[in-house]
Amino acid sequence: MPPVSALDSARATLAGSLLLPADDAFDGARRPWNLAVEQQPAAVAAPAGVGDLRVLLDAARDTGATLAVQPSGHGASGDLTGAVLIRMTAFDELAVDTEAGILRVGSGVRWGAVVQALEGTGWAAPAGTSPVVSVAGYTLGGGHSWFSRTAGLGSDNLRAAWLLRADGTHERVDDDSDPELMWALRGAGGIVGIVTALEIDLVRTPSLHGWGLTFDVADATAVIRAVRDLAADAPSSLNVFMNSMRMPDAPQLPEEIRGRSFLTVQALSVDGSADALVDRVRRAGAVRREIAGATSPAALAAASNEPTEPTAGRGASMALSALDDATIDALVGFRDAPEQWPIVGIDIRMLGGALDAPRRQGLASLRSAGWLLHALSPMIPGAPVELGDASLAGFRALLTPARAARTIPTFLGPGKTLEDCGSTDDLGRLRALRAVVDPDGVLHEGRLPR
């Protein structure tokens, strides 16, 4: 851990703030969004601008610390020993060019602010399902969204970045000025520089139309197969998610969902109604509840049911190359087993479309994958965590035979590395780039395997 006196010296110079472990507010400031992840940095900084970031770079170089940027606390991997954790709240620029369809946004801005700014413009952001996730963390880690079949990953839409290099140079970089750096920024995050702002392509949405079809769990196999079959000829303008929910028999839950299981299929068309396609899924089972009609990005964000406050939970994710009958049968059987109650939700996202032909080069890619799955096991007070861990391990084991070659960093759990997101050559390329742009190792290596 770097000497406290050196960090105290930096604190006296900053226009923003720097908290040390002895400070009362430190414990709250160091926590990530997922409270199940324990991270113990040497300090937590909230720089007021680029000048403060340069002070922190000098302090890191002098003391042997590293700088780890974590704008909103999402995506924490756990190991920040000896690092200065940087919160980018002050970098709050937000500018929309509706003529060109381009967003410029500071790295402290969250998607909710962007979605609200775009409401009614005919444009949408390639944003994730949660409005509280930071634009920078999501985009630099790949980022899969409601619009990914239409417009690609969040990182595919990254046009340029304003970057503070390890040598203190602050500049705009794009594919013309530094294609190698941009390749790394599209997936590997801030391990090659501190991003202060981003320039992002928006998604044209002339007519957003959405569906939500809820089926009884008894129809799950037939419905999942119908969605799987739909993927073969669904246009890239149609994006489809499935969600399998298994609610605990808890008295605090509403009677209509308490202790029940159900499967919901959600579809979003960016170019008007696609009811003839959705009807193929509708006919696969008895629809218990249906919502359909015109929608908007703000309505999607409001209906996401994502947590708006930090919570504790565990999850497991995997990209699959295919979703064959055997995998579907195994997944439904696993879901029905009484001992798998710790897994409350399983999301299944249809890939393909624009994801198979990314417009820009980057580390993050789902080109080889057909489906993206995520299982969530909340940490319930008083319940042993081992049960949830065992269920998640079983979920991963069940899916491994169909596993795709790579996933994206925003779907990596704590302790997982970029080995799951790129080839050996990709990791070597990242290490070689870091050796050039950060020879003193002042930037935290993130999820790059050590």
Secondary structure, 3 states (H helix, E strand, C coil): CCCHHHHHHHHHHCCCEEECCCCCCHHHHHCCCECCCCCCCCEEEECCCHHHHHHHHHHHHHHCCEEEECCCCCCCCCCCCCEEEECCCCCCCEEEECCCCEEEEECCCEHHHHHHHHCCCCEECCCCCCCCCEHHHHHHCCCCCCCHHHHCCCHHHEEEEEEECCCCCEEEEECCCCHHHHHHHHHHHHHHCEEEEEEEECEECCECEEEEEEEEHHHHHHHHHHHHHHCCCCCCCEEEEEEEEECCCCCCCCCCCCCCEEEEEEEEECECCCHHHHHHHHCCCCEEEEEEEECCHHHHHHCCCCCCCCECEEEEEEEECCCCHHHHHHHHHHHHCHHHCCCCEEEEEECCHHHHCCCCCCCCCCCCCCEEEEEEEECCCCCCHHHHHHHHHHHHHHHHHHECCCCCHHHCCCCCCHHHCCCHHHHHHHHHHHHHHCCCCCECCCCCCC
